[in-house]
């Protein structure tokens, strides 16, 4: 009964290597991280829309918070998280701070180039609060996802990119499915 194992050691080795490959991908509670990331992204997207809508439409006593304050503090939190990740990547706060200083003081022209999309992003976030105050969550989500299709169409028209039928089909499915 041991003879079949001795005759096929490459198959056994391949099976062991495949098992090692499966075990080497990062997991959380036995679930591959790509699925954990996808589920967290979906939960975050739905949660943000739900909480923003609830906070903008619920009856409250006194004045409501300002949209600009919420956008500002969300960006501050993102900046702090990014700095923590940079500290971890660079081995400490000293080297991370040095890198940040070098990056920001290198070229004023480069900083201005980044400011334009940053200002547009801030405007977009403020408009999102206004839209959630006036639209239902479903209508908001569908129209918000139209930005993906709009970006694809403009990249074809303005930048001359070519998208194949598979990509167009995926874009239409994504837009229709949301």
Helices and strands as residue ranges (DSSP letters): H 3-7, H 9-24, E 27-28, E 31-32, H 33-57, H 67-90, H 93-106, H 108-134, H 137-157, H 165-177
